[in-house]
Amino acid sequence: MTAPLQTYSPGYTEVPPHILIMEDEEVVAKGLEMVLTEEGYNVDLAFTGEQALETFSSDKYDLLVADLRLPDIDGMEVVKRVKEQQPETEVVVITGYSSVTSAVDAMKIGVFDYLTKPFVETEIKEAVHGALQKIHEEEARIKGRVSNEESKLIEKRELISVLDRTAEDREFWADLMDNGYEVLEDYTLSNEAKVAIMSGDLGWINRNIGELTQKQLMFISNRSECEVW
């Protein structure tokens, strides 16, 4: 039994993953459409390579399920062109004419899985599930990286704000000297950043926000001259 849609849906909660099945045998295509639609996916069909490429040019798909032997274009050529145009689209190859060479070529161009006909329903479900899970994990990784970069930018802005304020606001400077970390609670700063400010760790600050202006350096310089840290 496959996981619920929201478990492996690539970043979606209400909109199901969009899948294109490229298969010239209508019975096979309709059978796959039924199986994958029952799994909760949004499924379209293309019976030729040209039709598949035309469909991709006007719409976006999360996954291509691709037969390799088609009446007009070699299926591998279609896969290559799809991966060039939409590299984030995953591909599951299905073929009744498998070979080691075609399997290796498929993996080289980024095909997620390679199934030999005839395959059972469980195999196609697992292949599709795995391909969509890969998309979901990649999007989560990218989102995490972006969130981390955004956090660093926010902290950099907050660090600069604190240092500028120490040079412009004598009461804030004195409060910071007297009460330390407590004064920084209103700023979005990591513990490392707070420690760097209070200890005058110029190396850490330079690595994280760059070179300081003379005005910003005043607090660090004055801090280093104090006996109470």
Backbone hydrogen bonds, N-H to C=O, Kabsch-Sander energy under -0.5 kcal/mol:
donor,donor_aa,acceptor,acceptor_aa,energy
7,T,4,P,-1.6
8,Y,4,P,-0.8
8,Y,5,L,-0.8
9,S,5,L,-1.9
11,G,9,S,-2.3
19,I,17,P,-0.6
19,I,42,N,-3.0
20,L,63,L,-2.5
21,I,44,D,-2.7
22,M,20,L,-0.6
22,M,65,V,-3.3
23,E,21,I,-0.8
23,E,46,A,-2.0
26,E,24,D,-0.8
29,A,25,E,-2.8
30,K,26,E,-3.0
31,G,27,V,-1.9
32,L,28,V,-2.5
33,E,29,A,-2.5
34,M,30,K,-2.2
35,V,31,G,-2.2
36,L,32,L,-2.7
37,T,33,E,-2.3
38,E,34,M,-2.0
39,E,35,V,-0.8
40,G,37,T,-1.7
41,Y,36,L,-1.9
42,N,17,P,-2.7
43,V,41,Y,-0.7
44,D,19,I,-2.6
46,A,21,I,-2.6
52,A,48,T,-1.8
53,L,49,G,-2.5
54,E,50,E,-2.5
55,T,51,Q,-2.2
56,F,52,A,-2.4
57,S,53,L,-1.7
58,S,54,E,-0.7
58,S,55,T,-0.8
59,D,55,T,-0.9
62,D,18,H,-2.1
63,L,18,H,-1.7
64,L,90,E,-2.4
65,V,20,L,-2.9
66,A,64,L,-0.7
66,A,92,V,-2.4
67,D,22,M,-2.8
67,D,65,V,-0.5
68,L,94,I,-0.7
70,L,68,L,-0.8
75,G,68,L,-2.9
77,E,74,D,-0.8
78,V,74,D,-1.6
79,V,75,G,-2.3
80,K,76,M,-2.4
81,R,77,E,-2.2
82,V,78,V,-2.4
83,K,79,V,-2.6
84,E,80,K,-1.7
85,Q,81,R,-2.0
86,Q,82,V,-3.5
89,T,86,Q,-2.3
90,E,62,D,-2.3
92,V,64,L,-2.6
93,V,113,D,-2.8
94,I,66,A,-2.7
95,T,115,L,-2.1
103,A,99,S,-2.2
104,V,100,V,-2.5
105,D,101,T,-2.7
106,A,102,S,-2.3
107,M,103,A,-2.1
108,K,104,V,-2.1
109,I,105,D,-1.3
110,G,107,M,-1.3
111,V,106,A,-2.4
112,F,91,V,-2.3
113,D,91,V,-1.2
115,L,93,V,-3.4
117,K,95,T,-3.0
123,E,120,V,-0.6
124,I,120,V,-1.4
125,K,121,E,-2.2
126,E,122,T,-2.5
127,A,123,E,-2.3
128,V,124,I,-2.6
129,H,125,K,-2.8
130,G,126,E,-2.6
131,A,127,A,-2.2
132,L,128,V,-2.5
133,Q,129,H,-2.2
134,K,130,G,-1.9
135,I,131,A,-1.6
136,H,132,L,-2.3
137,E,133,Q,-2.5
138,E,134,K,-2.3
139,E,135,I,-2.6
140,A,136,H,-2.1
141,R,137,E,-2.2
142,I,138,E,-2.5
143,K,139,E,-2.6
144,G,140,A,-2.4
145,R,141,R,-2.1
146,V,142,I,-2.6
147,S,143,K,-2.7
148,N,144,G,-2.1
149,E,145,R,-2.2
150,E,146,V,-2.6
151,S,147,S,-2.3
152,K,148,N,-2.0
153,L,149,E,-2.0
154,I,150,E,-2.3
155,E,151,S,-2.5
156,K,152,K,-2.4
157,R,153,L,-2.2
158,E,154,I,-2.3
159,L,155,E,-2.8
160,I,156,K,-2.2
161,S,157,R,-2.1
162,V,158,E,-2.4
163,L,159,L,-2.5
164,D,160,I,-2.7
165,R,161,S,-2.2
166,T,162,V,-2.0
167,A,163,L,-1.0
168,E,164,D,-1.2
169,D,165,R,-3.0
170,R,168,E,-0.6
173,W,169,D,-2.2
174,A,170,R,-2.4
175,D,171,E,-2.6
176,L,172,F,-2.6
177,M,173,W,-2.1
178,D,174,A,-2.5
179,N,175,D,-3.0
180,G,176,L,-1.7
182,E,179,N,-1.4
183,V,180,G,-1.8
184,L,181,Y,-1.3
185,E,182,E,-1.1
186,D,183,V,-0.5
187,Y,184,L,-1.8
189,L,187,Y,-1.7
194,K,190,S,-2.2
195,V,191,N,-2.6
196,A,192,E,-2.3
197,I,193,A,-2.2
198,M,194,K,-2.6
199,S,195,V,-2.4
200,G,196,A,-0.8
201,D,196,A,-2.2
202,L,200,G,-1.9
205,I,201,D,-2.1
206,N,202,L,-2.7
207,R,203,G,-2.0
208,N,204,W,-1.6
209,I,205,I,-2.6
210,G,205,I,-0.6
210,G,206,N,-1.4
217,L,213,T,-1.9
218,M,214,Q,-0.7
218,M,215,K,-0.9
219,F,216,Q,-0.5
220,I,216,Q,-0.7
221,S,217,L,-2.9
222,N,218,M,-3.0
223,R,219,F,-2.9
224,S,220,I,-2.0
225,E,221,S,-0.7
225,E,222,N,-0.6
226,C,222,N,-0.6
226,C,223,R,-1.2
229,W,227,E,-0.6
